[in-house]
């Protein structure tokens, strides 16, 4: 009998305890060990929120960069999510990856969450259904999905130690619901979070994992830890965790063998974990006969990928306000203003970052369409911290765009000499350099002249030379979180004057004082950029350009300093003087359009001064082309908001993400986002969840609702008419407002329809019965909501079109 035909339990029985335990911890940062005796091949995992990065954090091969999660979810389109999952699978297959670590299905509890750009929405139904589509598309190609992070991981502050206190009812009704909905697509793995939930670490959550997920839901997949999240041996093994990542070191290994021998963990528990691992291996083609990897997968820069990534990004873009200025009139002259127009942020920070084959800025995308009718003007700085050089640099030897990076050991031997498109390199994390990395040297020629900012980023002792000037500095960690020290590395910069014709720039990094070789993982980089001009000069130039054009398009946004793993925001205000820039342009221009290059809510104190606002999200490698298609009307921006936009800092039902004495209380309960706004628990939002105008207007007729049999769910029916002047897509949203005062309004379903101008259609929305449940804490079971309440048909709760009383 081959491994393909042998029951998993029989394969497990062939192994001794140390071998079983060895297989339950990663072999490296992103791989698992194989075991030839049972036909088990090694498996490879990759981060995947916005692209399948591969097995290295930096310096890997070029991969497709997708629009971010909130932008994809803003299309409210499960089929599109499934298409994305299929493309992600192709990217994984091309790199021989068995499991992609995504999607992220945590909720947007507070708009301050730094990692919300990776998660879909503030609403559990929308999140779960979009996630299920993604999982189906991914696993249909034989690549495992990994919804994360189980559970209540909605912020980054003190993420390794914070105790999120929410209680069983809130856990059941809100934060577990998107995982339950994603379970319908049968994900093959899940990832446990860093945080504690009601006093118990997520990696030890026997109740959540064993009682609910594996028990009540009957889930038969594998639960892995987040990276470095596991801090115990017996408690995590007994709590339902199946796999510790990364490896080869960790809290299991010899310690778990000893715990079994001491009777603290039953060997049958270890066997159950291994059965789940073998089941995963079987599903992804790593057990028995090895899978074959396709050789005809689309490349990340192929015409097919360009079309898909442009279309998917444009579909999720959301028109918040519009007096008719959008789409831009044919033949209009346009002044494009703003740093994000020339340096468009296409992805968030942290583990979501990938190395794309290219990234189209908005200026390039719009220039390709408008030609000489476009004037481009740089804006005010938007970053407070320096970033690795990726522009105006070439390899000093070959002249190709990018930089040279040389790694040496303490004997001066060259461990690596490579060309990178971006001047950054991770050492001590997922490389083969070993522990003795004594020097990392970045070298590049630059065409920049005059005053230039040069410097370095990353822990260690630095020596930076440019234009005859050499500076030295030692950089230490910014905080206690080791992840923050890597993902948000400290920086040092100085301003130098470079001569005509450019200069050679070099930055040399050595380990921090007192360390031998690498002191933990370090993300290192060379900084190089033009010195900033005065704000008065920049604003005056922007106003002059705006006054000379028919329309001014101002691009504003956030950066990976605000939208990143390992850090939360402290404000929703745009960084720098971007608000002043919008006001200056709006005062001078005939018409003003603002494009928001951000994945999550921002404040808009200038909203009443401009003619249209478009949210473009973090649009991926085709971002510039997608924005151009939307602004010119080549594609309709069909997005609807996935998160409410507060009117001011603090004006949100849930706001603080800072623990008090290690505890973060979810005092808002289930009244998160639009649910809390509707209940009056915060001032009305600037824009409601579900809001989005598209490029047409819509009329709603009479609505009705019916039950599907005595015990069936509700279906809502309404006639809608496209009263606009172009073919358009409408998203008909159904909400339940329960009769019970302690139960918030909630989205219960939606249906999209595409109609020509003047056309009508009767649209039916099937409502999800799970939204009629409430958790009875006294009885420890689900109960049905009280009879009554009403169904609302709306374009977001700020624009309710029909109300149906439920008897």
N, C-alpha and C positions, 0 to 999 in steps of 0.2 A: 504494500500500500504506500503510495506517495504522500508527500506532505499536503498536496492538493486535496487528497481524499480522506486524510486522517482527521478525526475530531480534535478540536483545539485542546481539550483536556488530556487526550492521549499524548499529544506532543509535549505538553507541560510535564507530564509524568516521566518523560525521558530525561528530564534535567534535574541536576542537584540544586540545592537551595542557593548557593552562591551564584550559580549561573542564572537562575531565575531573577535574583535580585539585580544582578548586573544589567540585565536587559530592561529593567524598569527605571534606569537613569540614563540620560542622554550620553552618547559616546563623545560628542564634542558640543560646541555651542549650538549647532542646528542639525545634528544627525543622531540617529540611534544605531546601536550595534546590531549586527546580524549574528546568527548562530547556525553554522552549516549543518550541524547534526539534525536539525529539524526543518531544514530548508528555508530558514528565515534570512532574508536579505537585509542589509542596512537600509534605513529609511532616511529621507531628507525632508526637513521642514523649512519653510521660509515665511518671513513676515509678508503681509499682503494687504494692508488697508487700502493703499493706493497704487500698488504695483508689486509684482513678485520679485523682491530684491535679490533672492538667491542666498548663498551661504556665507557671504561676507557683508559686513555692515557698510563699508566704503570700498571704492575701487573695483567693484564687480563689473560684470558686463552690462551693456546698455539694455534696459528693459522698458516696457511700455509704462508710461505714467498716466494713470486714470484720473478723471475728475474725482474730487473727494466725496466722502460718503454723504454729507448733507446735500451736495449738489445733485448727486445721483438720485437720492431719495426725494428731492424736490419735484421730480417728474411724476411722483405718485403712480408709478408704473411697474408692476411686478414682472411683466414680460421684459422690460428693459433691464431690470435687476438680474433676471435669468440670463439675458444676453451678456451682461457684464461678467457674471459667473463663468460663462463659457469662454470668454476672452481671457479671463484670469487663469482658467484651466489650461488654455493653450500656452500661456506664458510659463506656467509651471511645467507642463510637459516638455517644452523646449529646453528647460534647464534641469530636467530629471528630478523634479520636486514632487514628493508624494503627498504632502499636506501643506495647505496654505493657512496661515494663522489669521483668520478672519472669517466672517465679518464681526465688527464690534457692535454689540446690541445693547450696550448700556444706554441709559436715557439722559437727556439734557435736563438734569434736575435744576442746576443753577447755570445761568449764561456765563458765569465766570470760569467754568470748567475749561482748562487749557486743552484737553484732548477731545472736546466735543466734535471737532471736525472729522474725527474717525468714526463717530457714531451717527446714526441716522436722524434721530428726532427726539422731541420731548414726549411723544405719544407712543405707548406700547403697541397698539394695533398696527400703526403705520410701520414702526420699527420691525415688528415680528414678521409682517407680510413681505416687506422688502427683503429682509434677511432670508426668509424662506426661498424667495425667488433666486437670490444669489447662490444659496446652498445647492438648490436643484441644478442650476446651470453649471456649477463647479463640479459636483459629484457625478453628473451625467457623463463626464469625460474621464472618470476614474481617479480623480484627484480629491483628497479629503478636505472638507471644510472644518473650521474650528471657531464657532461662535464664542465670543469672549466679552467681558470678563465676569465670570460667575462669582459673586453677584454684588450689586449696589456699589459698583466702582465708578462713581460719577464725577470724581474730582481727583486732582493730582497732589494736593498739599498733604504732606506726611503720608503719602500713599502706602508706604510699607508698614506703617504702624497704626494708622487711624482706625478707630472703632466706630463704624457707622451704625447708629442706633435707630432702628425703624420699626421693629415689632413685626409679628407674624402677619397681621392683616395687611399692612402696607407692603410687606415683602411679597405676599401672595397676589394681591390685587394689582400691583403696579410693576415691581422690579423683576419678578420672575415671569411675568406674562410674555414679554418679547422672546424669552428663551423657550417658553412653552409653545408659542406660535411657530418659532423657527424649528422646533422639534418635529413639526408636521413634515418637514423636508428630510428628516432622519439624518442630521449631521453625524459624521463618523467620529468626530472628536469635539470636546469642549475645553475651554481654558479656565482654570480657577484664578481668582483675582489676588491682589496683594493684601487688600484691606481685611479687617475683622468685620464681622456682621453680628451685631448684638453680642459682642464679647468673644466670639469664636473666630479664629482665622479662617479665611475662605478655603485654605488648603486643608482644613480639618473639619469642614462643615458636614458632619455625618447626617444631620437632619436635612439640610438642603440636598445633598448629593445622594445619600442612600435612601432616605425616606421619600423625597419628592421626585428628583430627577430620574434616578435609577429604579425607584420603587413605583410610585404612583404613575409616572409617565411611561415606565417600561423601556427607558432608553438603554440601548445595549452598546453604546460607543465607549470611547476612552476619554477619561478626564486627565488632562495634563496640567501641571502648574504653570503659572506665569514664570518668566525667567528670574531665578534666584528668590522666588516667593516662599518656598518651603523652608520652615525653620524648625521642624520637629521630625521625629522618626516614627514612633508608634502612633502618635495621635493622627498624623496625616495618613499613614497606611490604613489605620482603622476607620478614618473619616471618609474614605471613598476615593482618595486620590490614587490614580493608577500609574502615573508617570511623573517623575521629577525632572525638570529641565532647568538649566542645561547640565552638561556633564564634562568630563567623567566624574568630577568631585560633586559632593552633595550630602544631604543629611541621611540618605539611605545607605547603600553600599554595605560595608562591614557592620555598621550600626544597626541596619535592619536585620541582617543575618543574626546578630546577637539578640535583638529584640524577639525574634522568632524562637531562638533557642531558649530564651528566658521565659517564654510563655506570654510575653506582652502582646505579641501579634501572632495569630494563628497562621500556620503555613497555608491553610486553605484560603486565607485572605490574599496572600501573595499570589497564589494560583489563580484566583479570580481576576486580579489585576493583569496577570500575564495572558489569561484567556482573552481579555479585552484588547490587549496589545496585538495578539495574534489575529484576532478578528479584523482589526484595523489593517494589519499587514496583508491579510487576504484580500480585503476590499481594494487596496491600492496597488495590488500586484507585487507584493514583496514577500509572499509566502508560497512555497512550492515553485512552480515554473515561473522564472522571472518575467516580468512584463516586458513588452517591447515598447520603445519610445518612438513616437512618430518623427519623421524627418522632414515633413512637408508643412510644418506649422508656420503661420504667418510671422514675419519678422516685425519687431516693434515699430519700425518706420515704413512699413509697406503701405501702398495706397489703400488697401482694405482697412488697415488699422487707422490710418489718418481719417478716413471717412467716418468710421465708427466712433472714434474718440471725439471728433468735432461734433457729430450729431448728438451724442449722449450728453456732452457738456452743455450744448446750446439748449437742449430740451429742458434741463433743470434750472436754467437761469430764470429769475423771477422779476417781473415788472411790479414795483411797489406803487409808484405814482406815474402818471403820464397824461399830459394835457393834449396829446396828439403830436408831440414832437417826435416820438418814436412810432414806427421806424423812421429813420432820417429821410428827408425828402430827396428825391433823385436830383443830382446835380448840385446839392448844397456843398458849400465849403465848410470845413470842419477844423477847429482848433482842438487838438488833443493835448491835455495837460495832466501832469502828475507823474511822480516817480514810479508808481506801480504800472503806468502805461508803458514805460521803457524797461522796467525790471519787474515784470508781472510775477506775483507769487503764485506758483502753480501747485504747491503741495505744502503740507504742514510739517512741523518739526518732529524729531524723534525717530522711533522705529518705523514710521510711515515713509521715511525718505527713501528714494530710489535714485538710480543713475539713469535718466532717460536719454534716448538717442539725440534729442534736441528738445527745446522748449520755446514755443512761439509766443513772444510778447504781444500785447495788445497793439502797440505801435506798429509792429511788423504786419500783424494780421489786417489792421485797418488800412495801412499803406498799400497793401497788395490789392485792395478793393477800390480805394479812393484815388490813389495815385497823387498827382500834383494838387488835388483839391484838399489835401490834408497837410496841416502844419502841426509839428510835434514840439512841445515845450516841456522840459524837465520841470519837476515840481520840488516842493520842500522835502527834506530828508524824512524818512519814515522809520528808520531803524535807530535804536539807541546803542546797539552793539554791532561790532564789526562782523563780517561774514567771510568765509573762504573765497579767494579770488577765483572767478570763472570767466571774466571778461578782460579784454585788453592785455592778455598774457599769452605767450607762446613758449614752447619748449626751446631752451637755449641751444640745443643741438640740431633738432630737426626743423624748427620753425613752425611746427603744427600748433594749433590752438591748444592751450593747456599748460601744464607745468611738469617739470621733472622732479621725482621724489626718490631719494636715495636713503636706504636704511642700513646702518652699520652696527656691528656688535662692539664690545669693549676692546677687542683686538684690532679694530679698524677694518675688519673683513666686511665686504658688502653682502648683506643678506637679501637686498632687493634694489632694483633700479628700474623704475617704471615711469610711464607717461600717463598722467591723469588729466581729465578735462576740467576737474574742479580741484583746487589746491587744498585738499584735506585727506587725511589718512587716519584710520583707527588702528592702534597697536594694542596688543595685550588683551584682545577680545576674541577674535575669530580668525587669527592669522597663524602662520606656521613659523614665526620668527623665534619662538622660544622665549625664555625669560631674560636673555641678555641683549636687550636693545639699548645701545648706549647713545645713539645719535640718529636723528631723522632730519634730512636736509631737503628743503624745497627750493628749487631754482627756476627762474623764469625771466624772459625778456618782456618788457612792457613798452607799449607805444605811448603811454601817458607822459605828458610833459608838464612843466610848471609845478604848482603845489599839489602834492599827492599824499594821501594817507597810506602808510605802510605799517605792518605789524604782524602779530601772530595770535593764535588762539590755541588753548589747550594747556593742561597741567604740565609744569616743568620749567626748566631754565632755558631762556631764549636769547639768541643773538640774531638781530635782523640788520641786514646791510642793503642800502639802496642809495644811489647817487652820491657815493663817497661818505655817507653817514652811517655809522654803526651804533645801534642801541642794544642794551641788554636789560632783561627783566626776568623775574621768577613769578610764575602764576600759580596760585593756590586755588583750591575748590571754593565755589561760591556759597555752598551750603553743606549740610550733613548728608543729604541724599546722594548716594554714589551715582545714581542714574542722572541726577541733575549735573554732576560734575562732568559727565560724558556728553550728555545730550545738549547741555547749555554751558559749554565750556567757557572759562574766563578768557578775556582778551587783553591785549596791550597794543597801543597804536601810537604813532607819532607822525607829524607832518614834515615832509622833506620836499625839496625843490629838485625836480629832475630836468636834465638838459634836453634840448631839441634832439630828436632822433631816438629818444627813449633811453632805457638803461637796463642793466642786469640787476635783478632783485633776488636776495637770498635770505632764507630764514632757517636757522639751525636750532633744533630742540634737543635738549638732554634731559634725562630723568630728574625729578624733583630732588632737592638736596637731601642727603641722608638715605636715599634709596639705592638699591643695587639693581640695575636694569629697570624694567618697567614696574612702576608702583601702581598696579591695577590697570584697568583699561583707560586709555587716553585717546581722545579725538583731537588731532592736531591739524593746524592749517596755517597757510600764509594769507595775510590780509593785504589787499591792494585796491585802492579806489580813488577817484578824484576828490580833492578836498572840497568840502561843502562851501557854497556861496552864501552871502547874507540873505536872510529871509526877505528883506525889503526888495532886494534886487530880483529874487525869484518871483515874488508876487507881482511886481510891476511888469515883468516880462510876460507872465501868464495873462494878466489883464489886457495888455496890448494885443496879444495874439487872439484873445477871446473877442475883443471889440472888432477885430478885422475880419472875423469869420461869420458865416450865417448861424452856425451852431457851435457851442463849446461843449466838449465832452471831457469831464474831469474824472480821473480815476483815482480813487482813494482806497485805503484798505489797511488790513492788519499784516503782520509778518510772523514768521516762526518764533519770534520772541513772545508773542501772545498766544498763538495757536500751536501748541507743542506738547509733547509728552514731558512729564516730570515737573511741570510748573502750571499754575493757574493764573488767570488774569486778576487784576485788582480793580479794573475799571472797564467799561464798555466804550469809553471815549477813544476816538481815533488817535493814534500816536503822532507826536510832532505837531506841526502847525497846519495839518490838513484841513481842519475846519475853517481856518482863516483863508486858506487857499480857495476853498469852495466859495466863500463869501466874496472874495476879491473877483473871482471869475464871474460869478452870478451878477455882480454889480455892473460889470462891463459888457457882458454878452447880451445878444438879442434873445437867445434861447440857451438854456443850460441843461445838460444831461449829466447826472452823476452815476458812475459805474462803481460799485462796491466790490473790491477784490478781497473778500473775506468770507469765511465759511460760517461764521456765527454772528449773532447780533452786534451792531454798533449803534452808538448814539448819532442822531442826525439833527443837530440844532439848526441847521440850514435848510431843512426839508421844505419849508414854506417859501424859500427864495429861489427854488429851482423848478424846472418844468417836467422833469422825469427822473426817476431813480430806478436803476437796474442792479440787482444783486447777481454777480457773476461767480461767486464762490471761489474755490481754488480749482481752476478748470483743467488741470492736467497739461500734457505736452502740446495739445492743440488749442490751448486756451485762447490765444490771440485770434486764431481763425474763427473759433466759436463765437467770441464776442463780436467780431466783425459781421458774422452772418446774422446775429441777432439785431445789432444796431441798424443794419441796412435792410432788414426785413427778409433776407434770404431764408431764414428759418425763424419760426415763431418761438419766443421764450415761453414755454408752457408751464414753468415752475409755479408751485404753490408752497408757501413757507412751511417748513417742517418744525420750526421753533418760533414762538412769539418774540417780538422785539420790544423790550421794555422802553418806556418813555424817558427813563432817567436811571442813573446808578442807584441801586437799592430798591428800585420799584419793580420787584419781582416776587412772586409767592415764596420762592426759595432763593436765597441770595448767598449767604456766607458759605465759603468752602474751607474755612479755617477751623480746625478742631480746638476745643477748649479742654485742656488737661487730657489731650489725646482722644477726645470723644467728639464726634460730629452728630448732633441730634437732627433727625429729619422731622422737625416739628410741624412742617406743613402737611405731613401725612401723604394722602393720595392727591392733594390739591396742587399738583405740579403744573407749571406752565399755564396754558389756556384754562385748565380746570380751576386753578386758583384765581385767575383774573375774572372768570365768569362768576365766581362766588364772592367777589369783592374783597379778596384777601390781598390785593395790591391795586394801585391805580391802573386804569385801563391802559393796555399796551399801545405803543406807537403803531404796531402792525400785529394783527392776530395770526396765530397759527392757522394755516390753510389759505391765507390771503395770497392773491396773485391775479394780475389783470390780463395777462396775455396780450394779444393784439386784436381782440374783438370785444363786443358787449353781448350780454346774454339776458334773455327774459325767461322767467320760470312761470309755468302755468299751475293749475290746481294739482295738489299732491294727495296721495292716499297711501295707506299702509295696510298690510294683511299678514296674518300668521300663516305659516306653512303647516297646517294641521294643528291639533290641540296642543301638542308638545313641541312644535317646530319653532323656527326663528321668524323674525319679522322681515318682511320685504317692503321697501318703500318705492313708490312709483311716482314720477313727475315728468311732465312734458317741458322740454327746454328748447329754446329757439335762438339761433345765432343771429343777433340783430346788428352785427358788425358788417364790415365791408370786405372781409377776407375769410378764407377757410381757417378754422380755428379749433382748438381742443379745449373742452370744458371738463372740470373735475367736480362732479356732484358729490357733496360730502353729507353724510348723515350722522347726526349726533343724538345721543340719548341724554335727556335731563331727567334723572330719576325723581320719584316722588319723595324719597327719603332725603332729609336736609343734610345728613352727614355723608351723603354720597355725591361726588362731583359730576358735572356734565362730562361726557366722554364720547370720542369718536367711535362709531360702531360699524362704519363701512363707507365705501366710496366706489364710484364707477366713473370712468372717463368716456367721453363721446367726442367724435370729430365730425363737424358739420360744415357745409358750405354756407356762404352768406344767405340769410333768409330761410334756411332749412330748419325744420323742427324734428324732434325725435322724442319718443317716450323712453325714459331711462329708468331702469330698476336697480336699486341698491340692495344687495343681500347683507343683512346685518349679522354680525358675529354674536352668537348667543353667549359666549364667554363674558361679554361686557354686561350681561344681565345678572352676573354672580356677585355675591359679596362673601367675604370670609367670616364665618361665625367663630370667633375666638373661643367662646365658652364651650361650644360643641366640638371644635377642632375639625370643622368640615365646611364645604361650600353650601351656601343657601342662596335662594333666588331673591332678587330685589322685590320689594313690595310692588303690588300692582299699581298702575297709574303712571304718572309722569308724562313726558311728551317727547316726540321725535322732531328734530329740527333739520331742515334741508338748507344748506348754507354754502357760501363761498368764503369759508372762515366764519368764526362766530361774530365777527364785526359786520357781517353782511348776510343775515339770515333771510332766506327767501320764502320759507314755508314752515308752518308749525302744525303738528298732528298730535292731538291729545290721545293718549292710550287709555282705554277703558279696562 
